[in-house]
Every structure is written in structure tokens, then in C-alpha cells.
Amino acid sequence: MPPTKGLSVIATIEALKGALVLLAGFGLLALIHHDVHAAAESLVHRFHLNPAHEIPKVFIQAAGTVNDSRIWFLAGCAAAYATVRFIEAYGLWKARRWAEWFAAISSGIYIPLELAELAHGITWPKVTILVVNVIVLVYMVYLLIQGRKNHRRTT
């Protein structure tokens, strides 16, 4: 069964998320055997951020605790996450029922976290991510219900 346009769009988004995280993982590996703290300070200065402000300060302090084994661990997590996203994207592209379930669960699981984030302050990126996940969840539930109805009609 060919994917619907909606499934194709969601599959593409999932594949892009996987690719982005995979690239971030490779970027982390580029920091092996380097002074991560100095790289973080350089990045903060390059983007003209004030290192005394809270977020850049925390970023620089966190970078100071990073060692090679932690970088390998984070890169491995990025690879695992990307693999899951690629498998989901493949399943959605092929209109597999398991992938519809997986997409519904994986989009729904983030909604409480996104609502909690909105409680700390409303921003366009936070609202956009929440709205996209709600749309995906509603669409997946709709497809799952339709699939169940079609299954009952054929039996």
C-alpha cells in the first residue's frame, strides 16, 4: 500500500530529524582529543553571546566537564536516536501499521513535556513544536482508527 501524502510528509520529517541528530553526533566526534571548554568559549564569542549570561555560562561550564568517553557516549546516543528515526521514517514511507503506532506514541509522549516547557515561557519555537506534535498525533490516531474500521469490514 503506498503512503498517503500525510505519511510521506511525516516520514520525511522523521528522516530529517534523524539526519540532523546524526550530523550532530559526527560533530561531537570531531571534538575527540580537543579542548571542548575552549571550543565552547570560542562558539559563544563567535555568536556574540555574553558569556556572563545564564545560558552561555552554563554551556561553557558544561563543556568543561566533557571528556572523550562522554563524547563517545553522546555520539552513540545520537546514532541510536537517528537509527530509530530512520526506521520509523522507512515504516511510515511504506505505510506500515507498526510505524503508525510508533509515530503516534513517539509524538504523544513529548506533549506533556512540551506543555511543561510552555509553562516556563511561551516562544514561537515551543508553540510550533507542540502544534506539529499534536497534528502528527491526531493524524496517526485517525489513521489507526481508519485502519481498524477497514480491518473489521474485511473480516
Secondary structure as GFF3:
##gff-version 3
##sequence-region A 1 155
A	DSSP	alpha_helix	5	29	.	.	.	ID=ss1
A	DSSP	alpha_helix	36	46	.	.	.	ID=ss2
A	DSSP	alpha_helix	54	64	.	.	.	ID=ss3
A	DSSP	alpha_helix	68	93	.	.	.	ID=ss4
A	DSSP	alpha_helix	97	108	.	.	.	ID=ss5
A	DSSP	alpha_helix	111	120	.	.	.	ID=ss6
A	DSSP	alpha_helix	124	154	.	.	.	ID=ss7
###
